[in-house]
Amino acid sequence: MRITVDIDDETMRSIQHVTGVAKKSPAVSQALHDYLREIRKRRLLRQVMEGKTDYSATNETLEASATYDPR
């Protein structure tokens, strides 16, 4: 999907620096992807900490899974 977004130059440079992506559009896309992933991780962690989910995976199980990301 194509959209038009106004981003100031300093923020754009920061996005490119943080993502490590030189081209603007892919850098913004990567930043949004990373942001959404972080929000989802925080939401899951909050649910686990509040006991609102039955999440019983061990560290070993997580590390062995294909989705494990130590970042």
NORNOR-V706740 format. One record per helix or strand of 3 or more residues. SS is the DSSP state (alpha for helix, beta for strand). FROM is the first residue (numbers start at 1). TO is the last residue. Records with the same first field share a line. If there is no record, write none. Layout:
SS=FROM-TO ; FROM-TO
This chain:
alpha=9-19 ; 24-49 ; 59-64
